[in-house]
Amino acid sequence: MLLAARHGGWWDSNKVGLGPPPLLTKDGWLICYHGVRVTASGSIYRLGLALLDKDDPTKVLARGNEWVFGPQEPYERSGDVPDVVFPCGWVLRDDEDTLHVYYGAADSVVCVAEASLTRLLSHLEEHPYPLTKSTRTRWTRPARLQAGPRAWRNAPGNSVTHRLGNPVAGTTGRRAVAALRGDDGQSTVISYW
């Protein structure tokens, strides 16, 4: 398992799952995933980021300690499964910084958001989740950290800044298998939910 759900009050404490295929950047393979936290009102699906080593994508270099995108709009909060945003794909535009993120909302519509690749990578530096390795090879949070991150809203100026256009009908929910090729020509297959 590449990324495990964190224990405690984290935004991704109950499940870590599928995202768009990893994106090769100057710093490594950027992955966007969804995390689930179960509350008294039900499950909330949000998006987070991690960075994998360029040459060995089984090594996690960085993982954000805060979610970068969560359900906020009415079409994200109400639908077949409320309070869900689920990343499906992304496209890096010709300027090599603008990223269009395609996502499912409330398991009822497909939407697109825009983000800055530079800001997403900066987010990982500014909001790191310290990675330590336990004897059972599960990534854990050091004891000195308090349980749970600060809320990080998808407001203007943050990583995923705004929606483009109106949502259109669609479906979500597919398993991803990504084949990554490093600079050395070696391929690694990573399967994640």
C-alpha positions as CSV (number, residue, x, y, z in Angstrom):
1,M,0.0,0.0,0.0
2,L,1.4,3.4,-1.0
3,L,-0.7,5.7,1.2
4,A,-2.6,4.4,4.2
5,A,-5.5,6.1,6.0
6,R,-4.1,8.0,9.0
7,H,-5.2,7.1,12.5
8,G,-7.0,9.7,14.7
9,G,-8.9,12.8,13.8
10,W,-7.4,13.4,10.3
11,W,-9.5,14.3,7.3
12,D,-8.5,11.0,5.6
13,S,-8.7,8.8,8.7
14,N,-11.2,6.3,7.4
15,K,-10.2,5.7,3.8
16,V,-7.7,6.8,1.2
17,G,-8.7,6.2,-2.4
18,L,-8.5,6.7,-6.1
19,G,-7.3,9.9,-7.8
20,P,-6.1,10.9,-11.3
21,P,-3.0,9.3,-12.7
22,P,0.3,10.6,-11.1
23,L,1.7,13.7,-12.7
24,L,5.4,14.0,-13.3
25,T,6.8,17.3,-12.0
26,K,10.3,18.6,-11.5
27,D,10.0,17.5,-7.8
28,G,8.7,14.0,-8.5
29,W,5.3,12.3,-9.2
30,L,2.5,14.4,-7.8
31,I,-0.6,12.4,-6.8
32,C,-4.0,13.7,-5.8
33,Y,-6.2,11.3,-3.8
34,H,-9.5,11.3,-2.0
35,G,-9.7,10.8,1.7
36,V,-12.8,10.0,3.8
37,R,-13.6,11.0,7.4
38,V,-16.8,9.6,9.0
39,T,-18.6,12.1,11.2
40,A,-21.9,12.0,13.1
41,S,-23.5,13.5,10.0
42,G,-22.0,10.9,7.6
43,S,-18.9,10.6,5.5
44,I,-17.1,13.6,4.0
45,Y,-14.8,13.0,0.9
46,R,-12.0,15.5,0.4
47,L,-8.9,15.8,-1.8
48,G,-5.3,15.7,-0.7
49,L,-1.8,15.6,-2.2
50,A,1.4,13.5,-1.9
51,L,4.7,13.5,-3.8
52,L,6.5,10.3,-4.9
53,D,10.1,9.9,-5.8
54,K,10.8,10.5,-9.5
55,D,13.0,7.4,-9.9
56,D,11.3,5.1,-7.3
57,P,7.6,6.0,-7.1
58,T,7.2,3.5,-4.2
59,K,8.9,6.1,-2.0
60,V,6.6,8.8,-0.6
61,L,8.6,12.1,-0.4
62,A,5.9,14.3,0.9
63,R,2.3,14.2,2.0
64,G,0.2,17.2,2.9
65,N,-1.2,17.3,6.4
66,E,-4.3,19.2,5.2
67,W,-6.9,18.6,2.6
68,V,-6.8,21.0,-0.4
69,F,-10.3,20.7,-1.8
70,G,-13.6,19.7,-0.1
71,P,-17.4,19.8,-0.8
72,Q,-18.7,23.3,-0.5
73,E,-21.0,24.1,-3.5
74,P,-24.6,22.9,-3.4
75,Y,-24.0,20.3,-6.1
76,E,-21.1,18.9,-4.1
77,R,-23.1,18.7,-0.8
78,S,-26.4,17.3,-2.2
79,G,-26.9,14.4,-4.6
80,D,-26.8,10.6,-4.6
81,V,-24.0,10.6,-2.0
82,P,-23.8,14.0,-0.3
83,D,-20.6,15.7,0.8
84,V,-18.4,14.1,-1.9
85,V,-15.7,15.4,-4.2
86,F,-13.8,12.7,-6.0
87,P,-10.8,13.4,-8.3
88,C,-11.1,11.7,-11.7
89,G,-8.5,13.3,-13.9
90,W,-6.3,16.3,-14.5
91,V,-4.8,18.0,-17.5
92,L,-1.7,20.3,-17.3
93,R,-2.2,23.2,-19.8
94,D,0.4,24.5,-22.2
95,D,1.7,27.1,-19.8
96,E,2.9,24.2,-17.6
97,D,1.3,25.6,-14.5
98,T,-2.4,25.7,-15.0
99,L,-4.0,22.4,-14.0
100,H,-7.6,21.5,-14.8
101,V,-8.9,19.0,-12.2
102,Y,-11.9,17.0,-13.2
103,Y,-13.9,15.6,-10.3
104,G,-17.1,14.0,-9.4
105,A,-19.4,15.7,-7.0
106,A,-22.0,14.0,-4.7
107,D,-21.8,11.0,-7.1
108,S,-24.2,13.0,-9.3
109,V,-22.2,15.3,-11.5
110,V,-18.8,15.8,-13.0
111,C,-17.1,19.2,-12.6
112,V,-13.8,20.9,-13.4
113,A,-11.7,23.1,-11.1
114,E,-8.5,25.0,-11.9
115,A,-5.3,24.9,-9.9
116,S,-1.8,26.2,-10.1
117,L,0.8,23.4,-10.2
118,T,3.3,25.7,-8.5
119,R,0.9,26.4,-5.7
120,L,0.0,22.7,-5.2
121,L,3.7,21.8,-4.9
122,S,4.2,24.8,-2.5
123,H,1.3,23.5,-0.5
124,L,3.1,20.3,0.2
125,E,6.2,22.3,1.4
126,E,4.1,24.6,3.6
127,H,1.8,21.9,5.1
128,P,4.0,18.8,5.5
129,Y,2.9,15.7,7.2
130,P,6.1,14.4,8.8
131,L,6.8,10.9,7.5
132,T,8.4,8.4,10.0
133,K,8.6,4.7,9.5
134,S,7.6,2.3,12.2
135,T,8.9,-1.2,12.6
136,R,5.7,-2.5,10.9
137,T,6.5,-0.3,7.8
138,R,3.3,1.7,8.2
139,W,3.7,5.5,7.9
140,T,2.8,7.1,11.2
141,R,2.5,10.5,12.7
142,P,5.1,11.4,15.3
143,A,3.7,11.5,18.9
144,R,4.6,15.2,19.3
145,L,1.9,16.3,16.7
146,Q,-1.6,17.1,17.8
147,A,-4.3,14.9,16.2
148,G,-6.1,16.5,13.3
149,P,-5.2,19.2,10.8
150,R,-6.5,22.8,10.6
151,A,-9.3,23.2,8.2
152,W,-8.1,24.4,4.8
153,R,-10.9,25.6,2.6
154,N,-11.1,25.7,-1.2
155,A,-11.3,29.5,-1.1
156,P,-9.9,31.9,-3.7
157,G,-6.1,32.0,-3.4
158,N,-5.7,28.5,-2.2
159,S,-4.5,25.6,-4.3
160,V,-7.7,24.7,-6.2
161,T,-9.3,28.1,-6.6
162,H,-12.6,27.9,-8.4
163,R,-15.0,26.0,-10.6
164,L,-15.1,26.5,-14.3
165,G,-18.5,26.5,-15.9
166,N,-21.5,24.4,-14.9
167,P,-21.3,20.7,-13.8
168,V,-22.5,18.2,-16.4
169,A,-24.0,14.7,-15.9
170,G,-21.5,11.9,-15.4
171,T,-20.3,9.1,-13.3
172,T,-17.5,8.6,-10.8
173,G,-15.7,5.7,-9.2
174,R,-13.0,3.7,-11.0
175,R,-10.0,1.8,-9.9
176,A,-6.7,3.3,-11.1
177,V,-3.6,1.5,-12.1
178,A,-0.7,3.8,-13.1
179,A,2.4,2.7,-15.0
180,L,5.2,5.2,-14.3
181,R,8.4,5.4,-16.2
182,G,11.4,7.0,-14.4
183,D,14.3,8.8,-16.0
184,D,16.2,5.5,-16.0
185,G,13.6,3.9,-18.3
186,Q,12.4,1.5,-15.6
187,S,8.6,1.1,-15.2
188,T,6.8,0.7,-11.9
189,V,3.1,-0.2,-11.7
190,I,1.2,1.4,-8.8
191,S,-2.4,0.4,-8.0
192,Y,-4.3,2.6,-5.6
193,W,-8.0,3.3,-4.8
